[in-house]
Amino acid sequence: MPQVVLPKLLAWYWKDFGASQREMLQRVRPYLLARQQQELAYLDDDPNATATIKYEEYDVRTREELRAAAPQCVQPTCPDSIPRK
């Protein structure tokens, strides 16, 4: 069973995205990184398929603090953890 890592906010609000965690995964999948989307593609083929969900730690720092702590990214495919310039 694949494991997917999601933002902590989805742990708190997953029911806003579907009646089950599987529905939530299908609904948020288009917004995940391409690698994660590919890892979850099997959900389309098997109605009984599930995934192990791990949630990131919630980061309470402000955008300004994040920008000061991380290198700037100017590419359109910046990792989520690096603020865009």
C-alpha positions as CSV (number, residue, x, y, z in Angstrom):
1,M,0.0,0.0,0.0
2,P,1.6,3.3,-1.0
3,Q,2.2,6.1,1.5
4,V,1.4,9.7,0.7
5,V,2.5,12.7,2.7
6,L,0.0,15.6,2.9
7,P,-0.2,18.9,4.6
8,K,-1.4,18.8,8.2
9,L,-4.4,20.9,7.4
10,L,-5.9,18.0,5.5
11,A,-5.7,15.9,8.7
12,W,-8.0,18.4,10.3
13,Y,-10.3,19.1,7.4
14,W,-10.3,16.0,5.2
15,K,-14.1,15.6,5.6
16,D,-14.5,18.8,3.7
17,F,-13.1,17.0,0.7
18,G,-15.1,13.8,0.7
19,A,-17.0,11.2,2.8
20,S,-13.9,9.0,3.2
21,Q,-10.2,9.5,3.2
22,R,-10.1,7.7,-0.2
23,E,-12.5,10.3,-1.7
24,M,-10.4,13.1,-0.1
25,L,-7.3,11.7,-1.8
26,Q,-9.1,11.6,-5.2
27,R,-10.3,15.2,-4.8
28,V,-6.9,16.7,-3.7
29,R,-4.8,14.6,-6.1
30,P,-4.8,17.2,-8.9
31,Y,-3.2,19.7,-6.5
32,L,-0.4,17.4,-5.3
33,L,3.1,17.2,-6.7
34,A,3.3,15.2,-10.0
35,R,5.2,12.3,-8.2
36,Q,2.4,12.0,-5.6
37,Q,-0.3,12.1,-8.4
38,Q,1.4,9.2,-10.1
39,E,1.7,7.3,-6.8
40,L,-2.1,7.6,-6.3
41,A,-3.1,6.8,-9.9
42,Y,-4.0,3.3,-8.9
43,L,-7.0,4.7,-6.9
44,D,-8.8,5.2,-10.3
45,D,-8.5,1.5,-11.2
46,D,-9.5,-0.2,-7.9
47,P,-12.5,1.0,-5.9
48,N,-11.3,-0.9,-2.8
49,A,-7.7,0.6,-3.0
50,T,-6.4,2.6,-0.1
51,A,-3.2,4.4,0.9
52,T,-1.4,5.1,4.1
53,I,-1.5,8.8,4.8
54,K,1.1,10.6,6.8
55,Y,0.7,14.2,7.6
56,E,3.5,16.8,7.7
57,E,4.1,18.7,10.9
58,Y,2.2,22.0,11.0
59,D,4.5,25.0,10.5
60,V,3.3,28.1,12.3
61,R,6.0,30.3,10.9
62,T,4.9,33.3,8.8
63,R,5.7,33.6,5.1
64,E,8.4,36.2,6.0
65,E,10.1,33.8,8.4
66,L,10.0,31.0,5.8
67,R,11.5,33.3,3.1
68,A,14.3,34.3,5.5
69,A,15.0,30.6,6.4
70,A,14.9,29.1,2.8
71,P,16.7,29.8,-0.5
72,Q,14.6,31.6,-3.1
73,C,13.3,29.6,-6.0
74,V,12.6,31.2,-9.3
75,Q,11.5,28.1,-11.2
76,P,7.8,27.4,-11.8
77,T,8.3,23.9,-10.4
78,C,9.7,24.9,-7.0
79,P,9.2,22.4,-4.3
80,D,6.4,23.3,-1.9
81,S,8.8,23.9,0.9
82,I,10.7,26.6,-0.9
83,P,8.9,30.0,-1.3
84,R,8.7,31.3,-4.8
85,K,10.3,34.6,-5.6
